[in-house]
Amino acid sequence: MIHRIPDWSSTTEAQRQTAAADSRRRIETCGRKLNAVATMVPEALPRSGPLSGMPYAAKDMIATGCHPGSWGCASSPAPATARAPILERLDAAGARLIASTEMTELAYEPSGYNVHRGRVLNPWNFDRITGGSSSGSAALVASGCCPIALGSDSGGSVRIPAHCCGITALKTTSNALPLDGVMPLAPSLDTIGLMSRSAADLALVWPILSQTKPDTSRTRRRLALIDDAISECQPQIARACKTAIAIFESLGIGVSSHTSFPDAADREALLVLQAEAARSHHERANDDRIDPILRKRLGKGLNITDAELSASLDKRTTLQHLFIDSIKDADAVLIPVMPVSTPGIAETDPTSSEFRPSTLYALSRFTRFVNYLGLPALVLPVDEDQETGMPIGMQLIGRPNDEALLIDLALRFQAVTDWHGRVPHAIAAEIAAEKGWVA
């Protein structure tokens, strides 16, 4: 018998009544084992609402109002501040914050490497990266510790971990959600992201967070594929893309070729990320408590002049319009999350003899331009790497504020697939024992 971890939308009322306590227990055991937990949050009184009882976690750079965030550093760099409005929206709907999650230092590293706090372990394979910087949030969702977790995404920090951990994730349109109470990295690129096992759970949470109603006026669905991105991919990623295309087409969703990768937007994304991250954290470039590799990265960004940064931002609207115009009548763009399957830890560890800078660069190759263009993107698991057993995700990129459309596409896809519900290999025996599953 093949078992699946259920999503929140499929749980019974009785299960929801004990969900918060069950989530706390799982996080204290499995979550701690994965090194995914930064701080457990004190229990709050239950509140009624459309998300009543839903436990959730938040990246430890989003202010909880009850403890200072670590920001992935050895010690908290800032005092506790008022609860972030994004959390208050979930609270008001009856959801219950359980924990803050581990992350990479200052949210500025894509693999999950953290010299001070250690790596978050990938529940599929402890020898493979979890992805960063929202590592802990992804691991908790993938392992069934909570149905929803919040992260941040300035260049792929929600989408990369989603690919590595086999979960569904939404990177939102620039400025769609309030960033008050959230540590800034690169303000022009920063967004809040949502992580869940399924699009069905995203569909429950998104209207509450965005305070919008879904637009159901568009019924036609068509995707554009960035062909020249596929040519950069490892064979197993290209095969997964073909699998996804076949499934969408079986649902009556056409997929047309769109051959031009937005290289100009990608170059500007790197410049803005480096420049703004350095300006946001310039006082830490000479702080001995910060990882020397990160300090060097911040220093590099300080070499970018204000004029260069301003010129890059001035191009943004033009490049966004060029990209949107190029996809013509398609509703969304289909592209892999990463050109590579989830790499081993040593390959992305700068202290290892096996470290490959090109692999670290490749992790965000297909994600960072989306932040520069200010567009929403959704990741859904579409296959497994037959050699490594690791999940593979694809990315749907929409026009500004088209989150609901992306969720609808994912709902259709997941109605006929089950990759999003699979039990991660490395913790399968633990989950089976807990739930009393019989092989």
C-alpha positions in Angstrom: 0.0 0.0 0.0 1.3 3.5 -0.9 0.7 6.1 1.8 0.4 9.8 1.4 0.6 12.7 3.9 -2.8 14.5 3.7 -3.1 18.2 3.2 -5.2 20.5 5.4 -8.1 20.7 3.0 -8.7 17.0 3.2 -8.6 16.7 7.0 -11.7 16.0 9.1 -13.2 18.3 11.7 -12.0 16.0 14.4 -8.4 16.1 13.1 -8.5 19.9 12.9 -9.5 20.1 16.6 -6.2 18.5 17.6 -4.1 19.8 14.8 -2.2 22.5 16.7 -1.2 20.0 19.5 -0.2 17.4 16.9 1.8 19.9 15.0 3.7 21.0 18.1 4.5 17.4 19.0 5.7 16.6 15.5 7.8 19.8 15.3 9.5 19.0 18.6 10.5 15.6 17.4 10.8 15.4 13.6 11.3 19.2 13.1 14.1 19.3 15.7 15.7 16.2 14.1 15.8 18.1 10.8 17.2 21.2 12.5 14.3 23.1 11.0 13.1 24.8 14.2 14.5 28.2 15.3 12.0 28.9 18.1 8.8 27.4 19.4 6.1 30.1 19.7 4.0 30.2 22.9 0.5 28.7 22.5 -2.2 31.3 21.7 -5.9 31.0 22.5 -7.9 29.4 19.7 -9.8 31.7 17.5 -12.7 30.9 15.1 -12.5 31.7 11.4 -12.0 30.1 8.0 -8.6 28.7 9.0 -9.6 27.8 12.5 -7.1 25.5 14.1 -4.7 25.5 11.2 -1.1 25.3 12.5 1.6 27.3 10.6 5.2 28.2 10.9 7.1 31.3 9.8 10.7 32.0 8.7 12.7 33.5 11.6 13.0 36.9 9.9 9.2 37.6 10.2 8.5 39.3 13.5 6.3 37.2 15.9 5.9 39.9 18.5 7.1 37.5 21.2 10.8 36.8 20.5 13.6 38.4 18.5 14.3 36.8 15.2 17.7 35.2 14.5 17.7 36.1 10.8 19.8 33.0 10.5 22.7 34.6 12.5 24.6 33.2 15.4 22.8 35.6 17.7 19.7 37.8 17.2 20.8 41.0 15.4 17.6 42.9 16.3 15.2 43.1 19.3 11.7 41.7 19.3 9.3 43.9 17.4 5.5 44.0 17.0 3.9 41.1 15.2 4.1 41.4 11.4 0.8 42.2 9.7 1.1 39.2 7.5 0.9 37.0 10.6 -2.0 39.0 12.0 -4.0 38.2 8.9 -3.6 34.5 9.5 -4.3 34.8 13.2 -7.5 36.7 12.5 -8.6 33.8 10.3 -8.1 31.4 13.1 -4.7 30.0 12.1 -2.2 29.3 14.9 1.5 30.1 14.7 3.5 27.2 16.1 7.2 27.9 15.4 9.7 30.1 13.7 11.9 28.3 11.2 15.6 28.1 10.5 17.0 29.9 7.5 20.3 30.8 5.9 22.2 33.8 7.4 20.5 37.1 6.5 18.5 35.1 3.9 21.4 35.5 1.5 22.4 32.0 0.4 20.5 29.6 -2.0 21.6 26.1 -0.8 20.8 26.2 2.9 24.4 26.5 4.1 24.7 28.2 7.5 28.0 28.0 9.3 26.6 29.2 12.6 23.3 27.3 13.0 23.9 24.3 10.8 22.1 23.1 7.7 18.4 22.1 7.8 18.3 18.4 6.7 16.3 17.5 3.6 13.6 15.0 4.7 14.0 13.2 1.3 17.8 12.6 1.7 20.0 14.0 4.5 23.0 14.1 2.2 21.2 16.5 -0.3 20.6 20.2 0.2 17.3 21.5 1.4 17.7 24.8 -0.5 17.7 28.3 0.8 17.0 30.6 2.2 13.6 29.4 3.5 15.1 26.0 4.4 13.3 25.3 7.7 9.9 26.3 6.4 10.2 23.9 3.4 11.4 21.0 5.6 8.6 21.3 8.1 5.9 21.3 5.4 7.5 18.4 3.5 7.7 16.3 6.6 4.0 16.9 7.5 4.9 19.0 10.6 2.5 21.8 9.5 0.3 22.4 6.5 1.5 26.0 5.8 4.7 27.8 6.3 5.8 31.3 5.4 9.1 32.2 3.8 10.6 35.1 2.0 11.7 35.2 -1.7 14.1 37.7 -3.1 15.7 35.6 -5.8 14.2 32.1 -5.3 14.3 31.6 -1.5 10.9 29.9 -1.4 11.0 28.2 -4.8 14.4 26.6 -4.6 13.5 24.8 -1.3 10.2 23.8 -2.7 11.9 22.0 -5.6 14.4 20.3 -3.3 11.8 19.2 -0.8 9.0 18.3 -3.2 6.3 20.7 -2.0 4.1 23.4 -3.6 5.0 27.0 -3.1 3.9 30.5 -4.1 6.1 33.5 -4.7 3.9 36.5 -4.7 3.7 39.6 -6.9 6.0 42.4 -5.8 4.2 44.5 -3.1 1.2 42.1 -3.1 1.6 41.4 0.6 2.8 43.7 3.4 6.5 43.4 4.3 6.2 45.4 7.6 8.0 43.4 10.3 10.0 41.4 7.8 13.8 41.7 7.7 14.7 43.4 4.4 17.3 41.9 2.1 16.8 43.6 -1.3 13.7 45.8 -0.9 13.1 46.0 -4.7 13.0 42.2 -4.9 11.7 41.1 -1.5 8.4 39.2 -1.4 6.6 36.9 1.1 6.1 33.4 -0.1 3.8 30.6 1.0 4.7 26.9 1.2 2.3 24.0 1.5 2.0 20.4 0.4 -0.8 21.2 -2.1 -2.4 23.9 -4.2 -5.6 23.1 -2.4 -4.2 24.5 0.8 -2.8 27.5 -1.0 -6.3 28.1 -2.4 -7.6 28.3 1.2 -4.9 30.6 2.5 -4.3 33.0 -0.4 -7.6 34.9 -0.4 -7.1 35.6 3.3 -3.5 36.8 3.1 -4.1 38.8 -0.1 -7.5 40.1 1.1 -8.8 39.5 -2.5 -11.4 37.4 -4.2 -10.4 35.0 -7.0 -11.1 36.2 -10.5 -13.0 33.5 -12.3 -13.7 35.4 -15.4 -10.9 33.8 -17.4 -11.6 30.2 -18.3 -9.1 29.7 -21.1 -5.7 28.4 -20.1 -2.6 28.3 -22.2 1.1 28.0 -21.2 4.3 29.3 -22.9 7.4 27.2 -22.5 10.9 28.8 -22.4 12.6 26.4 -24.8 16.1 27.7 -24.5 16.0 27.2 -20.7 15.3 23.5 -21.2 18.5 23.3 -23.3 20.5 24.3 -20.2 19.0 21.6 -18.0 20.3 18.2 -16.9 18.5 15.3 -18.7 16.4 14.4 -15.7 15.1 17.9 -15.4 14.3 18.1 -19.2 12.4 14.8 -18.9 10.4 16.1 -15.9 9.5 19.2 -18.0 8.2 16.9 -20.8 6.2 14.9 -18.2 4.6 18.1 -16.9 3.8 19.3 -20.5 2.1 16.0 -21.3 -0.1 16.2 -18.2 -1.1 19.8 -18.8 -2.0 19.0 -22.4 -4.1 16.0 -21.2 -6.1 18.5 -19.2 -6.8 20.6 -22.3 -4.2 23.2 -21.4 -2.1 24.0 -24.5 1.6 24.5 -24.3 3.4 26.6 -26.9 7.1 27.4 -27.4 8.6 30.6 -26.2 12.3 30.4 -26.9 13.8 33.5 -25.4 15.1 33.4 -21.8 15.1 37.0 -20.3 18.9 37.2 -19.9 18.8 41.0 -19.5 16.4 40.7 -16.6 18.6 38.0 -15.0 21.7 40.3 -15.2 19.8 43.2 -13.6 18.4 40.9 -10.9 21.9 39.9 -9.8 23.0 43.6 -9.7 20.0 44.8 -7.7 20.2 41.8 -5.3 23.9 42.4 -4.6 23.6 46.2 -4.3 20.5 46.3 -2.2 21.5 43.5 0.1 24.8 45.3 0.8 23.0 48.5 1.6 20.4 46.8 3.8 23.2 45.1 5.9 26.2 47.3 5.3 27.0 47.5 9.0 27.5 43.8 9.0 30.1 43.7 6.3 32.8 44.2 9.0 31.0 42.3 11.8 33.2 39.3 12.9 30.0 37.5 14.0 28.9 37.2 10.4 30.3 34.4 8.2 33.4 35.7 6.3 32.0 34.4 3.0 28.8 36.4 3.5 30.8 39.5 4.6 32.7 39.2 1.3 29.5 39.0 -0.6 28.2 42.1 1.1 31.4 43.9 0.4 31.1 43.1 -3.3 27.6 44.7 -3.4 29.0 47.9 -1.8 31.2 48.3 -4.9 28.1 48.8 -7.0 27.5 52.5 -7.2 24.2 54.2 -6.5 24.1 55.3 -10.1 24.5 51.7 -11.4 21.7 50.6 -9.0 19.4 53.4 -10.1 20.0 52.7 -13.8 19.2 49.0 -13.3 15.9 49.8 -11.5 15.0 52.3 -14.2 15.0 49.4 -16.7 12.6 47.3 -14.7 9.2 48.3 -16.1 10.5 48.1 -19.7 11.9 44.6 -19.2 8.7 43.5 -17.5 6.6 44.7 -20.4 8.9 43.0 -22.9 8.7 39.7 -21.1 4.9 39.8 -20.8 4.5 40.9 -24.4 6.7 38.0 -25.6 4.4 35.3 -24.1 1.6 36.7 -26.3 -1.8 35.0 -25.5 -0.4 32.5 -22.9 -1.8 32.8 -19.4 1.5 31.7 -17.7 5.0 30.6 -18.4 6.3 27.1 -17.7 10.0 26.7 -16.8 12.0 24.4 -14.4 12.8 25.8 -11.0 16.4 24.8 -11.4 18.5 23.4 -14.3 19.9 20.8 -12.0 18.6 18.1 -9.7 19.0 18.7 -6.0 22.8 18.5 -5.4 24.7 16.9 -2.6 25.7 19.0 0.4 29.4 19.0 -0.3 28.9 20.4 -3.8 27.5 23.6 -2.3 29.6 23.8 0.8 32.3 26.5 0.4 34.5 24.7 3.0 34.4 21.4 1.1 37.0 20.3 -1.5 34.0 19.2 -3.6 32.5 22.7 -3.7 31.5 23.9 -7.1 30.6 27.6 -7.4 28.8 27.0 -10.7 26.3 24.7 -8.9 25.6 27.4 -6.3 25.0 29.9 -9.2 22.7 27.4 -11.0 20.3 27.1 -8.1 18.8 30.5 -8.7 19.4 30.7 -12.5 15.7 30.3 -13.4 14.2 32.1 -10.3 15.9 35.4 -9.7 14.7 37.2 -12.9 11.1 36.7 -11.7 11.8 38.9 -8.6 13.3 41.6 -10.7 10.3 41.6 -13.0 8.0 41.7 -10.0 5.9 38.7 -11.2 4.2 35.9 -9.2 5.4 32.3 -9.6 4.2 28.9 -8.3 6.2 25.8 -7.9 4.6 22.3 -8.0 6.3 18.9 -7.8 6.0 17.1 -11.1 8.4 14.1 -11.0 11.2 12.3 -9.2 14.8 12.0 -10.3 15.1 8.3 -11.1 18.7 8.2 -10.2 18.6 10.0 -6.8 14.9 9.6 -5.8 14.8 13.4 -5.2 11.7 15.4 -6.2 11.7 17.7 -9.2 9.6 20.9 -9.4 8.4 23.1 -12.2 7.7 26.8 -12.1 4.6 28.6 -13.4 5.2 32.3 -13.8 2.2 34.7 -14.2 1.4 38.3 -14.9 1.3 40.7 -12.0 -1.4 39.7 -9.4 -2.3 36.5 -11.2 -1.7 34.3 -8.1 -5.2 32.9 -8.2 -4.8 31.8 -11.8 -1.5 30.0 -11.0 -3.2 28.3 -8.1 -6.0 27.2 -10.4 -3.5 25.7 -12.8 -1.8 23.8 -10.0 -5.1 22.6 -8.7 -5.9 21.1 -12.1 -2.5 19.5 -12.3 -2.6 18.0 -8.8 -6.1 16.6 -9.3 -4.6 14.0 -11.6 -1.1 13.6 -10.0 0.1 12.7 -6.5 3.8 13.9 -6.3 2.7 16.6 -3.9 1.5 14.0 -1.3 4.3 11.6 -1.3 6.2 10.7 2.0 9.8 11.9 1.9 12.2 8.9 1.9 14.5 9.8 4.7 11.7 10.1 7.3 9.3 7.5 5.8 9.9 4.9 8.5 9.4 7.5 11.3 6.1 8.7 9.8 4.9 5.1 9.2 5.6 4.2 12.9 3.8 7.3 14.1 0.7 6.8 12.0 0.6 3.0 12.5 0.8 2.3 8.8 1.3 -1.2 7.7 3.3 -1.9 4.5 
